[in-house]
Amino acid sequence: MGLRGGHHGLGVVIVIIIVEGPDNSGKTTLAHRLAKDLAGVYVKSESKPEQTQFIRLFDAWVVSATGFFPYVICDRHHWISAPIYDLILRGSSRIDMFQATMACGRFHAIYCRPPIETITDWREDIPQLAGVPDKIELIIEEYDRVFRGHSRRIFASVREYDWMVDSYDAVLKGVQS
């Protein structure tokens, strides 16, 4: 992946990595592992699109955290996941796509994408957002369009990760290089 971040303070290289993908794709597991192995900070984005003040605070916190940690690992990011889920579950996005595109340019993204059969193998003990199980294939298609298509150019870099076949050590090494 060859990630390079911006310089902060005394020449420290800062890397902000967004781990994205549909529900049940391995995002949280990967994000926790990367944060631990990179001595970074783990951040989970759970804001609702109408909470614009919270979104600004979250973005400010991520930027400020880079003063203390060389890596900030975000388990999802509202600029990416909210428009995808809104489009599929509600028919339109409540997030300004131009603003979202501008915000994503500084992020490195890891797109968690195991096979559809793995993603749709729901665990009964993990509750799902209403409508997600019924529309998961459409959600996956939209994630594929964003991360495999023209839209992938909005990120500083994108790496696709299928935990069933790809080596975690290769992802870790790619992040560190």
Summary of the structure (lengths in Angstrom):
residues: 177
radius of gyration: 15.7
end to end distance: 7.4
largest distance: 49.7
contacts: 518
relative contact order: 0.21
helix: 46%
strand: 16%
